[in-house]
Amino acid sequence: MKSTFKKSTSLAIHSKNPDKSLFKSRLYKRFSHRGAKRKLIYRPSKADKTVYEKTNEYYWGNYLSYINKANDSMKSINGDNYVKRQSRRFWKNFNDLMKFHEARLK
């Protein structure tokens, strides 16, 4: 997660975008509950680039969906939600990194 924030900050600093801000939507999609659902992937049509076609591929989620799946499979072995407990501080760390890298850009 730290390396993703560093890369995002670097891209914001060196981009041609005059705003020079983090692309938060990508970070939230990758690390928060907003991007944790399975979604069908659409790609631009080869004939017309403005039209999008359905593919047979799926975006299977992100880090939190991985934690939930791992917790479900390990619950029978561990007997409790130990995998979820290990990730309790995840949201705090995410917000701390977001604040730190936003401050770096200002």
TALINKA-V692248 format. One record per residue. PSI is psi in whole degrees, -180 to 180 (999 if undefined). OMEGA is omega in whole degrees, 0 to 359 (* if undefined). Layout:
PSI&OMEGA ; PSI&OMEGA
This chain:
-39&180 ; -43&181 ; -33&177 ; -41&178 ; -40&178 ; -43&180 ; -41&179 ; -41&178 ; -43&179 ; -42&178 ; -36&179 ; -39&181 ; -44&187 ; 11&181 ; 167&176 ; -3&179 ; 124&182 ; -16&182 ; -37&180 ; 43&178 ; 163&178 ; 149&173 ; 83&187 ; -35&184 ; -37&179 ; -40&180 ; -42&178 ; -39&180 ; -38&184 ; -31&189 ; 0&184 ; 179&180 ; -16&181 ; -28&182 ; 17&189 ; -1&183 ; 156&177 ; 133&182 ; 145&175 ; 139&182 ; 132&175 ; 140&178 ; 152&177 ; 143&178 ; 147&179 ; -30&181 ; -45&183 ; 114&186 ; -14&180 ; -12&180 ; 135&180 ; 139&181 ; 149&176 ; 147&174 ; 178&176 ; 14&182 ; 153&179 ; 146&168 ; 116&192 ; 7&176 ; -162&185 ; -157&184 ; -44&182 ; -37&177 ; -35&175 ; -43&179 ; -44&180 ; -42&179 ; -42&179 ; -39&179 ; -42&179 ; -40&181 ; -29&182 ; -7&182 ; -37&180 ; -31&179 ; -47&184 ; -31&181 ; -4&180 ; -178&183 ; 57&183 ; -33&180 ; -42&178 ; -37&179 ; -36&180 ; -23&183 ; 19&181 ; -41&184 ; 5&184 ; -47&183 ; -38&177 ; -44&179 ; -39&178 ; -48&181 ; -37&177 ; -44&178 ; -39&179 ; -46&179 ; -43&182 ; -47&184 ; -28&173 ; -40&178 ; -33&179 ; -30&182 ; -19&183 ; 999&*
